[in-house]
Each structure stands twice: as structure tokens, then as C-alpha cells.
Amino acid sequence: MTPVTLYTRKLCSYCTQAKHLLNQLGVPYTEINIDGDPETARIMMEKSGRRTVPQIWIGDTHVGGFDDLYSLHRSGKLQALLNGAGSGTS
């Protein structure tokens, strides 16, 4: 399975929803919390072009946020991306 990385903040309902969806699907992920870590937040913003969390990567593919992840799941494209095929939303 392709590695999944989430940049999150502790008090973020969309981060919680993203982790819940991945947990429901049995998808392991690495969580990087950016609370109190401006350097890691800067790296996330440079990589994603976005300031909001969560920011989610599947392998080298930037998926975007929770809405993007959920959209991939609903369309049936998430599993292919997790298996190393297809592309994300950005």
C-alpha cells in the first residue's frame, strides 16, 4: 500500500474526519501535527500551496484536504491511488 501522510492540527474537525475515514478503511498513515511548529507548517505550505489542514499525501500525490479525500473515496478512486495507480486532485 502506498504510504499516506497527513499534516494536522489537534483541534481540527476535518483532520479528525480524515483520520476516522482512513481508520475505517484500515489505511495506515503518518500524522504530522503542525501545532506550535512553524517550520513544519512552512514546509507543509510550500509543498501543498495551502495553509489549511489537513493536507494529505498518498505517496508523492498531493490529495488536498478532507473534502478531496472523501471525494476520492466516494468516486471509488481512493483505493486505486492507495494501490499506486491514478492521481489525486492536485
N, C-alpha and C positions, 0 to 999 in steps of 0.2 A: 504494500500500500504506500502511496506517495505521502511523504511527511506533511503534516498540517501545522501551521504556525499562526497563533492569534496574538495580536497586540491588544491589551485590555487595560481597563481601569477597574478598581474594586467596586465602585458604586455606579455601575453602568448596566442598565437593564438589557440593552442589546447584546452586551458581552455575555451576560448570563444566559440569554436565549440562544446565542450561538453555541456556547459550551453545552447547554442542555440538548440541543439538536445533535451535535456531534456525539455526545454520550449516548443518546437514544439509538443512534446508528452504529454504536460500537467503534467509533473512529478515534484512535488515539491522537493527541495533539500536544504541542508545546505551547504553553501560555507565557507571554512576556508582559508583565504588568509594568506600565509606564508611570504609575503614581510616584511622585517625588523623584523622578529620574529624567531630568530634562534632556540629557544626552541621548537616552534611548528613545524618548519621544521625538527628538530631532531626526534620528535615524529612521524611525517609522515614517515620519512626514516626508523625508527625502525619497524613501523607497516607494511610497504609495501616492505621493502628491496630495494627500489628505491629512486633515488634522483630527478627524473624529475616530472614535473607537467603537467597535472593534475594527481592526484591519486584519484581514485573513489572507493567508497564502496557502496554496496547495502546491507543494514543490516550489517551482520558480514562478508559478502563475499567481498573480495578484487577483484574488476573487473580489475584494472590496469589503463591504460591511455585512451585517447580519441579513439585511434585506436581499442582498446579492446572493449570499449563501443559500438562503431559503428558496429563492427563485430557482437556483440551480437544482436544488432538491426536488421542488415541485415539478420541474420540467423533465426530471429523470436524467439530467446531465451530470449531477454531482458524482454518482458512482463511477462513471467513466473517467472523470477528472481524477478521482481518488486512485483509480487503477492506472493512471499515467497517460490517459488519452484525452483529447479535446482541449478546450481552453476555457478560461474564466471570462469575467465580464470586463476586465481592463488589462 
